[in-house]
Amino acid sequence: MERRKIKGLLENAFNHFGKNVLYEEQLFQYFINKGMGREEVNKLLISAIGKNVITIGVKPIAHEEDPLKILGHVTVFRLIGREDE
């Protein structure tokens, strides 16, 4: 898939949520609701990373009462070229 089409698909997803950073679950659910399978979404995201459309990162999940206590992590994606939230 060409970069322009990949970028358009992902821009639509980020615009839908009105954010510059999305959780992995949000992106998967968005594209699954559009009729894609999990494997198709995976391939789309891998292509988007390879074509410098999005970046991938990890965000820690902290305990509400003790922010220094990390409970886990979530995968996040950022659309390249957008300002920070």
C-alpha angles and dihedrals in degrees: 000000000000122000095244093057093045091049091049093051093049094044088055090053094048091045090051090060094035092228139113094215123048134184118243090245091055093053094045093048092047094053094040088054087053090057103265124133123235091255091052091051090049091052091047092052093046090050091047091053091047092049093047095246095123138011126220126222145154128249121197120232110221130199110259095230096037110035091185090062106088113207097183145305138266129206114242133189127208124200108233115237098029123113119249117270 
